[in-house]
Amino acid sequence: MRINLSIRCLMLILGMLLMSVASSAQVRVGVAITIAPPELPVYEQPICPGDGYLWTPGYWAYGDDDYYWVPGTWVLAPEVGFLWTPGYWGWADGGYVFYDGYWGPQVGFYGGINYGFGYFGHGFEGGRWDNGHFFYNRAVLNVNVNVIHNVYNTRVNETTVTRVSFNGGNGGINARATAQEEAAAHERHIPPVAAQTEHIQAARSNSELRASANHGKPPIAATGRPGELKGGGVVAAREGGAVHESAARPENNAARPNPAVHPNDLPAGERPAPPNTGNAKTDQKYQQQQQKLQAKQDQERQRLQQKQDQDHQKLTQQKANDAKRQQVEQQHQQQTQQLAQKHTQQQQQLQQRQTPPQHQAQARPPKP
């Protein structure tokens, strides 16, 4: 009975941790790319397929050594009252990294990128929730009023029209999150739903959507429903976006992993090859030393990860702003790198002690 109770308590704690992670700010994912993403293409919006569908704008993703276009599409909101915050590319750590989109009660920061169709850089002008129904702004979104009756018409003036697809860096959008967007980042979030994930995978597997193939003008710029890349609901780009010279040649598009921030981000510790000195007892002794060191290092990794997890919980409880979170993440990255360097040095020192001298087994020369 006590065992079952302990397991239930553990599951409850894990669930609370997962909820705190889900409600955190927009997360940087993937790898840093040295070449900026292409400009955004110009395309028409397919008609909304039905009530409750929200527009998710198209964007350039990266995979298989090339940028590829993820068509804009209509997606059913996962919950009443939830809106979509698009993902965006931003300059960080000497490269371009992608910040994933999410669903939430408010639209957060999406880099100041003008995706169009209500996403003009900050907030969303395409509609609003009212009494459990989404009302569409016909001045921004393509809606058939014979099918959807909860509509209104409010014109929006775009003060700045740009097709730049990334924030920061050379030539990027110079925008920062507003206080309202920072507050939205700390509310409960839902990651992209299954239909969106399948939509992204379908785009990635379509060679026509690669920047090196379409030169910034994707033949499938938007779709009526996620994953439907063929048929009457497909819209081609009217104008292409400029592709940077090196981005058109995948072999020049170097990608590098982001530096590890937490111990869980580090690759698994390397297991040295079993000692082979020719002496079975000595080899067994060395093997035990290696296993002892490996176990000690694993414990140190776990302790540091637990400490950093506690730091994240405190930030969530304190509702810390993005500046404070970034400061803590920098401290975590420094702690993690120092631990990794320490473990590497320990492994090297142990292997040096276990390496027999080159001339240890050399026989003495015969007497004259």
C-alpha positions in Angstrom: 0.0 0.0 0.0 2.8 2.4 0.9 4.6 1.5 -2.3 1.5 2.3 -4.4 1.1 5.6 -2.5 4.7 6.5 -3.1 4.3 5.8 -6.8 1.2 8.0 -7.0 3.0 10.8 -5.2 5.9 10.5 -7.6 3.6 10.6 -10.7 1.9 13.6 -9.3 5.2 15.5 -8.8 6.2 14.5 -12.4 2.9 15.8 -13.7 3.3 19.1 -11.9 6.8 19.5 -13.4 5.6 18.8 -16.9 2.8 21.4 -16.5 5.4 23.9 -15.3 7.5 23.2 -18.3 4.5 23.5 -20.7 3.7 26.9 -19.2 7.2 28.3 -19.6 8.2 30.8 -22.3 8.7 30.0 -25.9 11.5 27.4 -26.2 14.4 27.5 -28.6 14.8 24.2 -30.4 16.9 22.5 -33.0 20.2 23.7 -34.3 21.9 27.0 -35.1 22.2 27.7 -38.9 24.9 29.9 -40.3 22.8 31.0 -43.3 19.7 33.2 -42.8 16.3 31.8 -43.9 14.9 33.1 -47.2 12.4 35.9 -47.3 8.7 35.2 -46.9 6.9 34.5 -50.2 3.7 36.3 -51.2 0.6 34.2 -51.5 -3.2 34.2 -51.2 -5.0 32.7 -48.2 -7.2 29.6 -48.9 -10.8 30.0 -47.7 -11.5 28.9 -44.1 -12.8 25.4 -44.2 -15.2 25.8 -41.2 -16.1 27.3 -37.9 -13.4 27.0 -35.2 -10.4 26.8 -37.6 -7.6 29.3 -37.0 -5.0 30.4 -39.4 -1.4 29.3 -38.8 1.0 31.2 -41.2 3.6 29.5 -43.4 7.3 29.7 -42.5 10.7 28.4 -43.5 11.8 25.4 -41.5 15.2 23.7 -41.7 16.1 20.0 -42.2 18.2 17.7 -44.3 20.8 20.5 -44.9 18.3 22.8 -46.5 15.5 25.3 -45.7 12.0 24.0 -46.7 8.7 25.8 -46.8 5.9 24.8 -44.3 2.7 26.0 -46.0 0.3 28.1 -44.1 -2.9 26.2 -43.2 -6.1 26.3 -41.2 -6.0 24.3 -38.0 -8.8 23.5 -35.5 -8.0 25.2 -32.1 -7.2 22.6 -29.5 -9.2 24.5 -26.9 -11.9 27.1 -26.9 -10.2 30.5 -26.2 -6.8 29.4 -27.4 -4.8 31.3 -30.1 -1.8 30.4 -32.1 1.6 32.1 -31.5 3.7 31.4 -34.6 7.3 30.2 -34.4 10.1 32.4 -35.7 13.8 32.4 -36.5 16.1 34.5 -34.3 19.8 35.3 -34.2 21.5 33.8 -31.1 24.9 32.1 -30.3 26.4 33.1 -33.6 23.7 31.5 -35.8 20.0 31.4 -36.6 17.8 29.3 -34.3 14.1 28.5 -34.4 11.7 29.3 -31.6 8.8 26.9 -31.8 5.2 28.1 -31.9 2.5 27.2 -29.4 -1.2 27.5 -28.5 -2.3 29.7 -25.6 -5.0 32.1 -24.3 -2.9 35.1 -25.6 -0.7 35.6 -28.6 2.9 35.9 -27.4 6.1 37.2 -29.1 6.9 35.9 -32.6 9.9 37.9 -33.4 8.1 40.9 -34.9 7.8 39.0 -38.2 5.1 40.1 -40.5 3.5 36.8 -41.6 0.4 38.6 -42.9 -3.3 37.5 -42.5 -3.5 39.1 -39.0 0.0 38.4 -37.9 1.6 41.7 -38.6 4.5 41.6 -36.1 2.7 41.9 -32.8 -0.5 40.3 -31.6 -3.2 39.0 -33.9 -5.7 41.1 -35.8 -7.5 38.3 -37.6 -10.2 37.5 -35.0 -11.2 37.0 -31.4 -13.0 34.6 -29.1 -16.4 35.6 -27.7 -18.7 33.4 -25.6 -17.1 30.2 -26.8 -17.1 31.1 -30.5 -14.3 32.5 -32.7 -15.3 35.6 -34.6 -13.4 36.2 -37.8 -12.2 39.6 -39.1 -13.2 39.5 -42.7 -10.9 42.4 -43.5 -8.0 40.1 -42.8 -9.1 36.5 -43.2 -10.7 34.7 -46.1 -14.1 33.5 -44.8 -17.2 32.4 -46.6 -20.1 34.2 -44.8 -22.6 31.8 -46.2 -20.9 29.0 -44.0 -19.5 31.0 -41.1 -21.8 33.8 -39.7 -19.7 34.9 -36.6 -17.7 37.5 -38.5 -16.9 41.2 -38.3 -15.1 43.7 -40.4 -12.3 45.9 -38.9 -9.6 47.2 -41.3 -6.0 47.1 -40.1 -3.3 49.5 -41.3 0.1 47.9 -41.7 2.6 50.6 -41.0 5.6 48.6 -42.1 5.5 45.9 -44.8 8.5 43.7 -44.8 9.2 40.1 -46.0 12.2 39.5 -43.7 11.7 36.1 -42.0 14.0 36.4 -38.9 14.7 38.5 -35.9 18.0 40.1 -35.0 21.4 39.6 -36.7 22.4 41.3 -39.9 19.3 42.5 -41.7 16.9 41.0 -39.3 13.8 42.5 -37.7 14.7 44.7 -34.8 11.8 44.0 -32.4 11.5 43.0 -28.8 8.7 41.5 -26.8 6.2 43.9 -25.2 5.1 43.6 -21.6 1.9 42.0 -22.7 3.8 39.4 -24.9 6.1 38.6 -22.0 3.1 38.0 -19.7 1.6 35.8 -22.4 4.8 33.7 -22.5 4.2 32.6 -18.9 0.7 31.4 -19.4 -0.3 27.8 -19.9 0.7 26.6 -23.4 0.0 23.7 -25.7 2.6 22.6 -28.3 1.6 22.1 -32.0 -1.1 19.6 -32.3 -0.7 16.3 -34.1 -2.2 17.7 -37.3 0.4 20.4 -37.4 3.2 17.9 -36.7 2.0 15.7 -39.6 1.8 18.8 -41.8 5.4 19.7 -41.1 6.6 16.2 -41.8 4.6 16.2 -45.1 6.3 19.5 -46.1 9.7 18.2 -45.2 9.3 15.1 -47.3 8.2 17.1 -50.4 11.3 18.0 -52.4 9.4 20.8 -54.2 9.3 22.8 -51.0 13.0 22.9 -50.5 14.5 26.4 -51.0 17.2 24.9 -53.3 14.4 23.6 -55.6 11.9 26.4 -55.6 14.3 29.3 -55.1 12.1 31.0 -52.6 8.8 30.6 -54.5 7.2 27.4 -53.2 4.6 25.8 -55.5 2.6 24.9 -52.3 2.5 28.1 -50.3 -0.7 27.5 -48.4 -3.4 24.8 -47.9 -7.0 24.6 -46.8 -6.3 21.9 -44.2 -3.1 20.6 -42.6 -1.3 17.8 -44.5 -3.4 18.3 -47.7 -0.6 19.3 -50.2 -2.7 18.4 -53.3 -6.1 19.4 -54.6 -8.3 22.5 -54.8 -7.3 23.9 -51.5 -3.6 24.3 -52.4 -2.4 27.8 -53.2 1.0 28.5 -55.0 3.2 31.5 -54.1 2.5 34.6 -56.2 5.9 36.1 -55.6 9.0 34.4 -54.3 11.3 35.6 -51.5 15.0 36.1 -52.0 17.1 33.1 -51.1 20.6 33.9 -49.7 23.4 32.7 -52.0 24.8 30.0 -49.8 21.3 28.8 -48.7 20.6 27.7 -52.2 23.6 25.3 -52.0 22.9 22.9 -49.1 26.6 21.8 -48.9 27.5 25.4 -47.8 24.8 25.4 -45.1 26.7 24.4 -42.0 24.6 23.4 -39.0 26.0 23.0 -35.5 24.4 21.8 -32.3 23.5 24.4 -29.7 25.8 24.4 -26.7 24.5 22.2 -23.9 22.7 24.2 -21.3 21.7 21.5 -18.9 23.3 18.1 -18.0 20.5 16.3 -19.8 21.5 18.1 -23.0 25.0 16.6 -22.9 25.7 13.5 -25.0 25.9 10.2 -23.1 29.2 9.7 -21.3 31.7 7.8 -23.4 32.5 4.3 -22.2 36.3 3.7 -22.5 37.4 0.5 -24.1 38.2 -2.3 -21.6 41.8 -2.3 -20.5 44.0 -4.8 -22.2 47.4 -4.9 -20.5 47.9 -8.6 -20.8 47.5 -9.1 -17.1 44.0 -10.3 -16.2 44.1 -9.1 -12.6 45.4 -5.7 -13.6 42.7 -5.4 -16.3 40.0 -6.2 -13.8 41.4 -3.6 -11.4 41.4 -1.0 -14.1 37.9 -1.9 -15.2 36.6 -1.5 -11.7 38.2 2.0 -11.5 36.5 3.0 -14.8 33.1 1.8 -13.6 33.5 3.6 -10.3 34.4 6.9 -12.0 31.5 6.5 -14.5 29.0 6.0 -11.6 30.4 9.0 -9.8 30.1 11.2 -12.8 26.6 10.0 -13.5 25.6 11.0 -9.9 27.2 14.4 -10.4 25.3 14.9 -13.6 22.0 14.0 -11.8 22.7 16.3 -8.9 23.4 19.2 -11.1 20.3 18.5 -13.2 18.2 18.3 -10.0 19.6 21.7 -8.8 18.9 23.3 -12.1 15.4 21.9 -12.2 14.8 23.5 -8.8 16.0 26.8 -10.2 13.4 26.5 -13.0 10.7 25.8 -10.5 11.6 28.9 -8.5 11.5 31.0 -11.7 8.0 29.7 -12.5 6.8 30.4 -8.9 8.3 33.9 -9.0 6.9 34.5 -12.5 10.3 35.8 -13.5 10.7 37.9 -16.6 12.6 36.8 -19.7 15.8 38.7 -18.6 16.0 36.8 -15.3 15.3 33.5 -17.1 18.1 34.2 -19.6 20.5 35.1 -16.8 19.8 31.8 -15.0 20.1 29.9 -18.3 23.5 31.4 -18.9 24.6 30.3 -15.4 23.3 26.8 -16.1 25.2 26.6 -19.3 28.4 27.7 -17.6 27.9 25.1 -14.8 27.2 22.3 -17.3 30.2 23.1 -19.5 32.5 23.2 -16.4 31.1 19.8 -15.3 31.7 18.4 -18.8 35.3 19.6 -18.9 35.9 18.2 -15.4 34.6 14.8 -16.4 36.7 14.8 -19.6 39.9 15.6 -17.7 39.1 12.8 -15.2 38.7 10.3 -18.0 41.9 11.3 -19.6 43.9 11.2 -16.4 42.5 7.7 -15.6 43.4 6.4 -19.0 46.9 7.8 -18.7 47.4 6.0 -15.4 46.1 2.8 -17.0 48.3 2.9 -20.1 51.4 0.7 -19.5 54.8 2.1 -20.4 55.8 1.3 -23.9 59.0 -0.6 -22.9 57.5 -2.2 -19.7 57.5 -5.7 -21.3 60.8 -5.3 -23.1 63.3 -8.1 -22.2 66.7 -7.3 -20.9 69.5 -7.7 -23.5 71.4 -10.9 -23.2 74.7 -10.8 -21.4 77.8 -11.0 -23.6 
